[in-house]
Amino acid sequence: MSIGEVLAQLRPDFPDTTISKLRFLEAEGLVEPERTPSGYRKYSREDVDRLRFVLTAQRDQYLPLRVIREQLARRDAEAAAGAGWPRPALVAVGPSGEVPGRSTVSDQPDQPDHAQQVRLSRSDLLAGSGLESSTLAEVERLGLVVAVAPGWYDSDALVIAAAVAGLLDHGLEVRHLRAVRAAADRDVGLFAQLVAPLVRQRDPAARARAAETARELIGLSQRLHAALVRTGLRGTLGR
């Protein structure tokens, strides 16, 4: 398979995957597709299974590439000993049940990230999240939801709006979410300092590494926040 055909297979389960990411994983030694005499990548079924394992470990466990590489080495040894290559369990993801990026992709440079994002109208956002129009306006004033263009929103806006709606259903008020916005801004400032030096480099591999670093930082931050909240609630729950 060409890299475009591989991307078309992976995107229904991993919608954030791009050709740049596949090239980055190759540069990191996690997959080694063959090359045609003209230099085009050709992926085998085993290569695709290997990519699925890597992407699943990143998405579901937030594992860094170093750990994933070690796991792959162990599985390669098991496969060489005749244990076979286990297929990873997959969980399809996508905002509001949709899977962006299903269109056929060729072996060409990626389109800009904003071109791959879902575009939702305000009415779509309201219907998908369950928020009232007046509440959405209040949420926007706090900077929790930001339009990518006047009247248009991306998939992250839908995730945020739906989460806000759920919190409000439990009795919170929009004003209570100021602290959440402030905490997120602090994380953005901190993480930006870590990835900015990579982004400034002209090397495409460095920019891909910056995207991977950001993804890992976001996942680790989410796990840390959830664990701290669970720990803090133990006393209240009597556990």
C-alpha positions as CSV (number, residue, x, y, z in Angstrom):
1,M,0.0,0.0,0.0
2,S,1.1,3.6,-0.6
3,I,1.3,6.0,2.3
4,G,-2.0,7.6,1.1
5,E,-3.8,4.2,1.2
6,V,-2.4,3.5,4.7
7,L,-3.6,6.9,5.9
8,A,-7.1,6.3,4.4
9,Q,-7.3,3.0,6.4
10,L,-6.1,4.5,9.7
11,R,-8.1,7.7,9.8
12,P,-11.5,6.2,10.6
13,D,-10.0,5.0,13.9
14,F,-7.3,7.7,14.3
15,P,-8.7,10.9,12.7
16,D,-5.8,13.0,13.8
17,T,-3.3,11.0,11.8
18,T,-1.6,12.8,9.0
19,I,1.0,11.9,6.4
20,S,3.6,13.9,8.3
21,K,2.9,11.8,11.4
22,L,3.4,8.6,9.4
23,R,6.7,9.9,8.1
24,F,7.7,11.0,11.6
25,L,7.0,7.5,13.0
26,E,9.1,6.1,10.2
27,A,11.9,8.5,11.1
28,E,11.7,7.4,14.7
29,G,12.2,3.8,13.6
30,L,8.8,2.5,14.7
31,V,7.9,1.3,11.2
32,E,10.1,0.6,8.2
33,P,8.1,0.5,4.9
34,E,9.9,-0.7,1.8
35,R,10.8,1.7,-1.0
36,T,10.2,1.4,-4.7
37,P,13.1,2.2,-7.1
38,S,11.6,5.6,-7.5
39,G,11.6,6.2,-3.8
40,Y,7.9,5.8,-2.9
41,R,6.9,4.1,0.3
42,K,5.2,0.7,0.1
43,Y,3.6,-0.6,3.3
44,S,2.8,-4.2,4.1
45,R,-0.2,-5.5,6.1
46,E,2.3,-6.0,9.0
47,D,3.4,-2.4,8.7
48,V,-0.2,-1.2,9.1
49,D,-0.8,-3.5,12.1
50,R,2.4,-2.0,13.6
51,L,1.1,1.5,13.1
52,R,-2.2,0.6,14.6
53,F,-0.4,-0.7,17.7
54,V,1.6,2.6,18.0
55,L,-1.4,4.9,17.5
56,T,-3.5,2.9,19.9
57,A,-0.8,3.0,22.6
58,Q,-0.5,6.8,22.1
59,R,-4.3,7.5,22.1
60,D,-5.4,5.1,24.9
61,Q,-2.4,5.1,27.2
62,Y,-0.5,8.3,26.4
63,L,2.7,6.3,26.2
64,P,5.8,8.1,25.0
65,L,7.5,6.8,21.9
66,R,10.5,5.4,23.9
67,V,8.1,3.1,25.8
68,I,6.2,2.1,22.7
69,R,9.5,1.3,21.0
70,E,10.5,-1.0,23.9
71,Q,7.1,-2.8,23.6
72,L,7.5,-3.2,19.9
73,A,10.9,-4.8,20.4
74,R,9.5,-7.3,22.9
75,R,6.6,-8.1,20.5
76,D,9.1,-8.5,17.6
77,A,11.0,-11.0,19.7
78,E,7.8,-12.9,20.5
79,A,6.8,-12.9,16.8
80,A,10.2,-14.2,15.9
81,A,9.8,-17.0,18.4
82,G,6.6,-18.0,16.8
83,A,4.1,-16.3,19.1
84,G,2.6,-14.3,16.3
85,W,1.7,-10.6,16.1
86,P,-1.3,-9.7,18.2
87,R,-3.6,-7.1,16.7
88,P,-4.3,-4.3,19.1
89,A,-7.9,-3.5,20.3
90,L,-9.2,-0.4,18.7
91,V,-11.8,2.1,19.8
92,A,-13.3,4.3,17.0
93,V,-13.3,8.0,17.9
94,G,-14.7,11.1,16.3
95,P,-16.5,14.3,17.4
96,S,-20.3,13.8,17.8
97,G,-20.0,10.4,16.1
98,E,-18.4,11.8,13.0
99,V,-15.0,10.7,11.6
100,P,-13.2,13.5,9.9
101,G,-10.7,12.8,7.1
102,R,-12.5,9.9,5.4
103,S,-11.7,11.3,1.9
104,T,-9.1,9.5,-0.2
105,V,-5.6,10.8,0.4
106,S,-2.7,10.5,-2.0
107,D,1.0,10.4,-1.3
108,Q,1.3,14.2,-1.2
109,P,2.3,16.7,1.5
110,D,-0.4,17.3,4.2
111,Q,-2.9,20.0,3.9
112,P,-2.7,22.5,6.7
113,D,-4.3,21.3,10.0
114,H,-7.1,23.8,9.8
115,A,-8.2,22.3,6.5
116,Q,-8.6,18.9,8.2
117,Q,-10.8,20.2,11.0
118,V,-14.5,19.8,11.2
119,R,-16.4,23.0,10.5
120,L,-19.6,23.4,12.4
121,S,-22.2,26.2,12.2
122,R,-23.5,27.8,15.4
123,S,-26.8,25.9,15.0
124,D,-24.8,22.6,14.6
125,L,-22.8,23.4,17.7
126,L,-25.9,24.1,19.7
127,A,-27.6,20.9,18.5
128,G,-24.6,18.8,19.1
129,S,-23.8,20.1,22.6
130,G,-27.2,20.7,24.0
131,L,-26.4,24.3,25.1
132,E,-28.9,27.1,24.8
133,S,-27.9,30.0,22.6
134,S,-27.7,32.4,25.5
135,T,-25.5,30.0,27.5
136,L,-23.2,29.5,24.5
137,A,-22.9,33.3,24.3
138,E,-21.9,33.4,28.0
139,V,-19.4,30.6,27.5
140,E,-17.9,32.5,24.5
141,R,-17.5,35.6,26.6
142,L,-15.4,33.6,29.1
143,G,-13.2,32.4,26.2
144,L,-14.1,28.8,26.7
145,V,-15.4,28.4,23.2
146,V,-13.8,30.3,20.4
147,A,-15.0,30.5,16.8
148,V,-12.4,29.7,14.1
149,A,-14.3,32.1,11.8
150,P,-17.4,34.2,12.4
151,G,-20.2,31.8,12.9
152,W,-18.1,28.7,12.4
153,Y,-16.5,26.3,15.0
154,D,-14.2,23.3,15.0
155,S,-14.4,19.9,16.6
156,D,-12.7,21.1,19.8
157,A,-15.4,23.7,20.3
158,L,-18.0,20.9,20.2
159,V,-16.1,18.9,22.8
160,I,-15.8,21.9,25.1
161,A,-19.4,22.9,24.6
162,A,-20.7,19.4,25.3
163,A,-18.5,19.1,28.4
164,V,-19.8,22.5,29.6
165,A,-23.4,21.4,29.1
166,G,-22.8,18.2,31.1
167,L,-21.2,20.2,34.0
168,L,-24.1,22.7,34.0
169,D,-26.6,19.7,34.1
170,H,-24.9,18.7,37.4
171,G,-25.5,22.1,39.0
172,L,-22.4,24.1,38.1
173,E,-22.8,27.6,36.7
174,V,-20.8,29.1,33.8
175,R,-19.0,31.5,36.2
176,H,-17.6,28.5,38.0
177,L,-15.6,27.6,34.9
178,R,-13.4,30.6,35.0
179,A,-10.9,28.6,37.1
180,V,-10.9,25.9,34.5
181,R,-10.1,28.4,31.8
182,A,-7.3,29.9,33.9
183,A,-5.8,26.5,34.6
184,A,-5.8,25.6,30.9
185,D,-4.1,28.9,30.1
186,R,-1.4,28.2,32.6
187,D,-0.8,24.8,30.9
188,V,-0.7,26.4,27.5
189,G,1.9,28.8,28.6
190,L,4.0,26.1,30.3
191,F,3.8,23.6,27.4
192,A,4.4,26.3,24.8
193,Q,7.8,26.9,26.3
194,L,8.6,23.2,25.8
195,V,7.5,22.9,22.2
196,A,8.3,26.3,20.8
197,P,12.0,25.6,20.2
198,L,11.0,22.7,18.0
199,V,8.4,24.6,16.1
200,R,10.9,27.3,15.2
201,Q,13.1,24.8,13.5
202,R,12.7,24.5,9.7
203,D,13.2,20.7,9.8
204,P,9.8,19.0,9.2
205,A,10.8,16.2,11.5
206,A,11.3,18.7,14.3
207,R,7.9,20.2,13.8
208,A,6.4,16.7,13.8
209,R,8.3,16.0,17.0
210,A,6.8,19.2,18.5
211,A,3.3,17.9,17.6
212,E,4.0,14.6,19.3
213,T,5.5,16.3,22.4
214,A,2.4,18.5,22.7
215,R,0.1,15.4,22.4
216,E,2.0,13.6,25.1
217,L,2.0,16.7,27.4
218,I,-1.8,17.1,26.9
219,G,-2.5,13.4,27.7
220,L,-0.3,13.5,30.8
221,S,-1.9,16.7,32.0
222,Q,-5.3,15.1,31.7
223,R,-4.3,12.0,33.6
224,L,-2.7,14.1,36.3
225,H,-5.7,16.4,36.7
226,A,-8.1,13.4,36.9
227,A,-6.0,11.6,39.5
228,L,-5.7,14.8,41.6
229,V,-9.5,15.3,41.5
230,R,-10.2,11.7,42.5
231,T,-7.7,11.9,45.3
232,G,-9.2,15.2,46.6
233,L,-12.7,13.7,46.6
234,R,-11.9,10.6,48.6
235,G,-12.6,12.3,51.8
236,T,-16.0,13.6,50.6
237,L,-16.9,10.1,49.3
238,G,-15.7,8.4,52.5
239,R,-13.2,6.2,50.7
